Amino acid sequence: MTSSSKLVEKLRKRAIQNFIILTEMKKGALSGYDVIGLIHNKFGVLMSSGTIYSLLYSLERDDLIRGVWSQRKRVYELTEEGEQNIKVIARANQEVQDFLKSLSLLNAA
């Protein structure tokens, strides 16, 4: 794998992870521990706490989530910017799917 394809793969993986976290936070606030459990239960992948907290801090720096203290743990909730981001990604995904469908229709004709 070339260095550019490794970079693209790394960016794709990070975007998917961020989208999953943001989408799940739409349902309610999550702690880092909750995110680890969610990803493990849904996808069978056990991610390290360092990886998860790095993602959470990055999302917080980008103002997509907000960390707040709840009892003795820090939980993260979606911001308005995060909600808008989800909508943009979902719309872009639909546009790409529609485009690919139109290409397959052209090739079938």
PyRosetta script that sets phi, psi and omega in degrees:
from pyrosetta import init, pose_from_sequence

init()
pose = pose_from_sequence("MTSSSKLVEKLRKRAIQNFIILTEMKKGALSGYDVIGLIHNKFGVLMSSGTIYSLLYSLERDDLIRGVWSQRKRVYELTEEGEQNIKVIARANQEVQDFLKSLSLLNAA")
pose.set_psi(1, 131.2)
pose.set_omega(1, -179.3)
pose.set_phi(2, -74.8)
pose.set_psi(2, 163.8)
pose.set_omega(2, -179.0)
pose.set_phi(3, -64.1)
pose.set_psi(3, -34.6)
pose.set_omega(3, 179.0)
pose.set_phi(4, -70.0)
pose.set_psi(4, -37.1)
pose.set_omega(4, 178.3)
pose.set_phi(5, -72.1)
pose.set_psi(5, -30.4)
pose.set_omega(5, 174.6)
pose.set_phi(6, -65.3)
pose.set_psi(6, -40.7)
pose.set_omega(6, 178.9)
pose.set_phi(7, -64.4)
pose.set_psi(7, -44.8)
pose.set_omega(7, 179.2)
pose.set_phi(8, -61.7)
pose.set_psi(8, -43.1)
pose.set_omega(8, 178.9)
pose.set_phi(9, -63.0)
pose.set_psi(9, -41.4)
pose.set_omega(9, 179.4)
pose.set_phi(10, -64.0)
pose.set_psi(10, -43.6)
pose.set_omega(10, 178.5)
pose.set_phi(11, -65.4)
pose.set_psi(11, -40.6)
pose.set_omega(11, 179.2)
pose.set_phi(12, -63.0)
pose.set_psi(12, -44.8)
pose.set_omega(12, -179.7)
pose.set_phi(13, -62.5)
pose.set_psi(13, -42.8)
pose.set_omega(13, -179.5)
pose.set_phi(14, -65.7)
pose.set_psi(14, -40.7)
pose.set_omega(14, 179.3)
pose.set_phi(15, -63.1)
pose.set_psi(15, -41.7)
pose.set_omega(15, 179.1)
pose.set_phi(16, -64.9)
pose.set_psi(16, -45.0)
pose.set_omega(16, 178.6)
pose.set_phi(17, -59.8)
pose.set_psi(17, -46.2)
pose.set_omega(17, 179.5)
pose.set_phi(18, -61.5)
pose.set_psi(18, -44.2)
pose.set_omega(18, -179.5)
pose.set_phi(19, -62.5)
pose.set_psi(19, -41.7)
pose.set_omega(19, 178.5)
pose.set_phi(20, -61.5)
pose.set_psi(20, -46.6)
pose.set_omega(20, -179.0)
pose.set_phi(21, -63.3)
pose.set_psi(21, -47.6)
pose.set_omega(21, -179.7)
pose.set_phi(22, -60.8)
pose.set_psi(22, -44.2)
pose.set_omega(22, -179.2)
pose.set_phi(23, -62.4)
pose.set_psi(23, -41.8)
pose.set_omega(23, 179.4)
pose.set_phi(24, -68.5)
pose.set_psi(24, -32.4)
pose.set_omega(24, 178.8)
pose.set_phi(25, -71.4)
pose.set_psi(25, -16.0)
pose.set_omega(25, 174.5)
pose.set_phi(26, -62.1)
pose.set_psi(26, -28.7)
pose.set_omega(26, -179.3)
pose.set_phi(27, -81.8)
pose.set_psi(27, -19.5)
pose.set_omega(27, -179.3)
pose.set_phi(28, 156.6)
pose.set_psi(28, 167.0)
pose.set_omega(28, -177.7)
pose.set_phi(29, -64.8)
pose.set_psi(29, 146.9)
pose.set_omega(29, -180.0)
pose.set_phi(30, -133.5)
pose.set_psi(30, 143.9)
pose.set_omega(30, 171.4)
pose.set_phi(31, -89.1)
pose.set_psi(31, 169.4)
pose.set_omega(31, 176.0)
pose.set_phi(32, -58.7)
pose.set_psi(32, -41.0)
pose.set_omega(32, 178.2)
pose.set_phi(33, -61.4)
pose.set_psi(33, -40.7)
pose.set_omega(33, 177.5)
pose.set_phi(34, -60.9)
pose.set_psi(34, -41.1)
pose.set_omega(34, -179.0)
pose.set_phi(35, -65.2)
pose.set_psi(35, -42.8)
pose.set_omega(35, 178.1)
pose.set_phi(36, -58.7)
pose.set_psi(36, -47.7)
pose.set_omega(36, 179.6)
pose.set_phi(37, -63.6)
pose.set_psi(37, -41.5)
pose.set_omega(37, -179.2)
pose.set_phi(38, -61.0)
pose.set_psi(38, -48.9)
pose.set_omega(38, -179.0)
pose.set_phi(39, -65.8)
pose.set_psi(39, -38.3)
pose.set_omega(39, 178.7)
pose.set_phi(40, -66.1)
pose.set_psi(40, -45.4)
pose.set_omega(40, -177.9)
pose.set_phi(41, -69.9)
pose.set_psi(41, -38.5)
pose.set_omega(41, -176.5)
pose.set_phi(42, -80.1)
pose.set_psi(42, -36.4)
pose.set_omega(42, -171.7)
pose.set_phi(43, -121.1)
pose.set_psi(43, -4.4)
pose.set_omega(43, 179.6)
pose.set_phi(44, 70.7)
pose.set_psi(44, 20.6)
pose.set_omega(44, -178.6)
pose.set_phi(45, -112.8)
pose.set_psi(45, 126.8)
pose.set_omega(45, 177.8)
pose.set_phi(46, -98.6)
pose.set_psi(46, 111.2)
pose.set_omega(46, -178.9)
pose.set_phi(47, -100.2)
pose.set_psi(47, 146.6)
pose.set_omega(47, -178.9)
pose.set_phi(48, -71.6)
pose.set_psi(48, 155.2)
pose.set_omega(48, 178.0)
pose.set_phi(49, -63.1)
pose.set_psi(49, -33.7)
pose.set_omega(49, 177.8)
pose.set_phi(50, -61.0)
pose.set_psi(50, -41.6)
pose.set_omega(50, 178.9)
pose.set_phi(51, -65.8)
pose.set_psi(51, -46.4)
pose.set_omega(51, -178.1)
pose.set_phi(52, -64.1)
pose.set_psi(52, -48.2)
pose.set_omega(52, -178.0)
pose.set_phi(53, -66.9)
pose.set_psi(53, -31.5)
pose.set_omega(53, 174.5)
pose.set_phi(54, -62.6)
pose.set_psi(54, -43.8)
pose.set_omega(54, 177.1)
pose.set_phi(55, -63.1)
pose.set_psi(55, -44.5)
pose.set_omega(55, -179.3)
pose.set_phi(56, -63.0)
pose.set_psi(56, -44.4)
pose.set_omega(56, 179.3)
pose.set_phi(57, -63.2)
pose.set_psi(57, -38.9)
pose.set_omega(57, 178.6)
pose.set_phi(58, -64.0)
pose.set_psi(58, -44.6)
pose.set_omega(58, 178.4)
pose.set_phi(59, -64.4)
pose.set_psi(59, -35.9)
pose.set_omega(59, 178.8)
pose.set_phi(60, -69.3)
pose.set_psi(60, -42.6)
pose.set_omega(60, 177.3)
pose.set_phi(61, -60.6)
pose.set_psi(61, -33.7)
pose.set_omega(61, 179.7)
pose.set_phi(62, -83.9)
pose.set_psi(62, 5.2)
pose.set_omega(62, 178.6)
pose.set_phi(63, 61.8)
pose.set_psi(63, 29.9)
pose.set_omega(63, 177.1)
pose.set_phi(64, -91.9)
pose.set_psi(64, -25.6)
pose.set_omega(64, 175.0)
pose.set_phi(65, -135.4)
pose.set_psi(65, 164.4)
pose.set_omega(65, 179.2)
pose.set_phi(66, -131.1)
pose.set_psi(66, 129.7)
pose.set_omega(66, 177.5)
pose.set_phi(67, -90.7)
pose.set_psi(67, 131.9)
pose.set_omega(67, 177.7)
pose.set_phi(68, -134.4)
pose.set_psi(68, 152.3)
pose.set_omega(68, 178.0)
pose.set_phi(69, -86.9)
pose.set_psi(69, 129.4)
pose.set_omega(69, 177.0)
pose.set_phi(70, -128.0)
pose.set_psi(70, 111.5)
pose.set_omega(70, -172.6)
pose.set_phi(71, 56.8)
pose.set_psi(71, -115.6)
pose.set_omega(71, -177.0)
pose.set_phi(72, -108.6)
pose.set_psi(72, 13.5)
pose.set_omega(72, -179.7)
pose.set_phi(73, -131.9)
pose.set_psi(73, 156.5)
pose.set_omega(73, 178.3)
pose.set_phi(74, -92.8)
pose.set_psi(74, 126.7)
pose.set_omega(74, 176.6)
pose.set_phi(75, -117.7)
pose.set_psi(75, 156.1)
pose.set_omega(75, -176.1)
pose.set_phi(76, -118.2)
pose.set_psi(76, 136.0)
pose.set_omega(76, 179.2)
pose.set_phi(77, -126.6)
pose.set_psi(77, 154.5)
pose.set_omega(77, -177.7)
pose.set_phi(78, -71.4)
pose.set_psi(78, 137.9)
pose.set_omega(78, 173.7)
pose.set_phi(79, -94.3)
pose.set_psi(79, 172.0)
pose.set_omega(79, 176.1)
pose.set_phi(80, -59.6)
pose.set_psi(80, -40.6)
pose.set_omega(80, 177.4)
pose.set_phi(81, -60.7)
pose.set_psi(81, -40.1)
pose.set_omega(81, 177.9)
pose.set_phi(82, -63.6)
pose.set_psi(82, -41.6)
pose.set_omega(82, 178.0)
pose.set_phi(83, -61.8)
pose.set_psi(83, -43.4)
pose.set_omega(83, 179.3)
pose.set_phi(84, -64.0)
pose.set_psi(84, -38.2)
pose.set_omega(84, 178.7)
pose.set_phi(85, -60.9)
pose.set_psi(85, -43.2)
pose.set_omega(85, 178.3)
pose.set_phi(86, -59.7)
pose.set_psi(86, -44.6)
pose.set_omega(86, -179.5)
pose.set_phi(87, -62.4)
pose.set_psi(87, -42.5)
pose.set_omega(87, -179.9)
pose.set_phi(88, -63.4)
pose.set_psi(88, -45.0)
pose.set_omega(88, -179.4)
pose.set_phi(89, -64.4)
pose.set_psi(89, -43.9)
pose.set_omega(89, -180.0)
pose.set_phi(90, -63.2)
pose.set_psi(90, -41.4)
pose.set_omega(90, 179.7)
pose.set_phi(91, -65.6)
pose.set_psi(91, -43.0)
pose.set_omega(91, 179.1)
pose.set_phi(92, -63.5)
pose.set_psi(92, -39.9)
pose.set_omega(92, 178.8)
pose.set_phi(93, -61.2)
pose.set_psi(93, -44.3)
pose.set_omega(93, 180.0)
pose.set_phi(94, -64.7)
pose.set_psi(94, -39.4)
pose.set_omega(94, 179.0)
pose.set_phi(95, -64.0)
pose.set_psi(95, -40.4)
pose.set_omega(95, 178.3)
pose.set_phi(96, -65.3)
pose.set_psi(96, -43.7)
pose.set_omega(96, 179.2)
pose.set_phi(97, -62.1)
pose.set_psi(97, -43.8)
pose.set_omega(97, 179.1)
pose.set_phi(98, -62.2)
pose.set_psi(98, -41.4)
pose.set_omega(98, 179.2)
pose.set_phi(99, -62.7)
pose.set_psi(99, -45.2)
pose.set_omega(99, -179.6)
pose.set_phi(100, -64.5)
pose.set_psi(100, -37.3)
pose.set_omega(100, 176.8)
pose.set_phi(101, -63.7)
pose.set_psi(101, -41.3)
pose.set_omega(101, -179.2)
pose.set_phi(102, -65.8)
pose.set_psi(102, -35.4)
pose.set_omega(102, 177.0)
pose.set_phi(103, -65.3)
pose.set_psi(103, -42.2)
pose.set_omega(103, -179.0)
pose.set_phi(104, -68.0)
pose.set_psi(104, -31.7)
pose.set_omega(104, 176.6)
pose.set_phi(105, -68.1)
pose.set_psi(105, -38.1)
pose.set_omega(105, 178.0)
pose.set_phi(106, -65.2)
pose.set_psi(106, -40.5)
pose.set_omega(106, -179.3)
pose.set_phi(107, -70.7)
pose.set_psi(107, -28.2)
pose.set_omega(107, -178.4)
pose.set_phi(108, -77.0)
pose.set_psi(108, -23.4)
pose.set_omega(108, -175.5)
pose.set_phi(109, -79.2)
pose.dump_pdb("model.pdb")
